[in-house]
Amino acid sequence: MLFAVRMDVDIPRDLDPGVRADLVAREKAYCRELQKSGEWLHI
């Protein structure tokens, strides 16, 4: 069964741009791995 889910993420505006870029890159890689493994196909 699939559910429609909405998630709002607020990254602090004063966060260092390098830290933000690293965080976004790691989250993207994690999501791709979940899709590739079949654990969460519809991310």
C-alpha positions as protocol buffer text, in pm:
chain_id: "A"
residue {
  index: 1
  type: MET
  ca { x: 0 y: 0 z: 0 }
}
residue {
  index: 2
  type: LEU
  ca { x: 136 y: 343 z: -91 }
}
residue {
  index: 3
  type: PHE
  ca { x: 74 y: 663 z: 99 }
}
residue {
  index: 4
  type: ALA
  ca { x: 115 y: 1023 z: -14 }
}
residue {
  index: 5
  type: VAL
  ca { x: 341 y: 1198 z: 234 }
}
residue {
  index: 6
  type: ARG
  ca { x: 459 y: 1558 z: 242 }
}
residue {
  index: 7
  type: MET
  ca { x: 764 y: 1660 z: 439 }
}
residue {
  index: 8
  type: ASP
  ca { x: 891 y: 2015 z: 482 }
}
residue {
  index: 9
  type: VAL
  ca { x: 1258 y: 2051 z: 574 }
}
residue {
  index: 10
  type: ASP
  ca { x: 1389 y: 2381 z: 708 }
}
residue {
  index: 11
  type: ILE
  ca { x: 1767 y: 2403 z: 694 }
}
residue {
  index: 12
  type: PRO
  ca { x: 1890 y: 2690 z: 912 }
}
residue {
  index: 13
  type: ARG
  ca { x: 1982 y: 2994 z: 702 }
}
residue {
  index: 14
  type: ASP
  ca { x: 2302 y: 3053 z: 895 }
}
residue {
  index: 15
  type: LEU
  ca { x: 2433 y: 2700 z: 835 }
}
residue {
  index: 16
  type: ASP
  ca { x: 2775 y: 2697 z: 672 }
}
residue {
  index: 17
  type: PRO
  ca { x: 2735 y: 2645 z: 294 }
}
residue {
  index: 18
  type: GLY
  ca { x: 2993 y: 2365 z: 295 }
}
residue {
  index: 19
  type: VAL
  ca { x: 2812 y: 2180 z: 572 }
}
residue {
  index: 20
  type: ARG
  ca { x: 2481 y: 2227 z: 388 }
}
residue {
  index: 21
  type: ALA
  ca { x: 2625 y: 2093 z: 61 }
}
residue {
  index: 22
  type: ASP
  ca { x: 2771 y: 1790 z: 241 }
}
residue {
  index: 23
  type: LEU
  ca { x: 2442 y: 1720 z: 418 }
}
residue {
  index: 24
  type: VAL
  ca { x: 2238 y: 1742 z: 97 }
}
residue {
  index: 25
  type: ALA
  ca { x: 2486 y: 1516 z: -88 }
}
residue {
  index: 26
  type: ARG
  ca { x: 2479 y: 1251 z: 187 }
}
residue {
  index: 27
  type: GLU
  ca { x: 2097 y: 1257 z: 202 }
}
residue {
  index: 28
  type: LYS
  ca { x: 2077 y: 1217 z: -176 }
}
residue {
  index: 29
  type: ALA
  ca { x: 2320 y: 923 z: -171 }
}
residue {
  index: 30
  type: TYR
  ca { x: 2124 y: 760 z: 113 }
}
residue {
  index: 31
  type: CYS
  ca { x: 1796 y: 795 z: -79 }
}
residue {
  index: 32
  type: ARG
  ca { x: 1951 y: 643 z: -391 }
}
residue {
  index: 33
  type: GLU
  ca { x: 2079 y: 348 z: -189 }
}
residue {
  index: 34
  type: LEU
  ca { x: 1732 y: 289 z: -40 }
}
residue {
  index: 35
  type: GLN
  ca { x: 1587 y: 287 z: -391 }
}
residue {
  index: 36
  type: LYS
  ca { x: 1860 y: 63 z: -533 }
}
residue {
  index: 37
  type: SER
  ca { x: 1824 y: -190 z: -251 }
}
residue {
  index: 38
  type: GLY
  ca { x: 1449 y: -209 z: -307 }
}
residue {
  index: 39
  type: GLU
  ca { x: 1379 y: -107 z: 51 }
}
residue {
  index: 40
  type: TRP
  ca { x: 1202 y: 216 z: -49 }
}
residue {
  index: 41
  type: LEU
  ca { x: 1130 y: 226 z: -422 }
}
residue {
  index: 42
  type: HIS
  ca { x: 904 y: 530 z: -439 }
}
residue {
  index: 43
  type: ILE
  ca { x: 1115 y: 788 z: -264 }
}
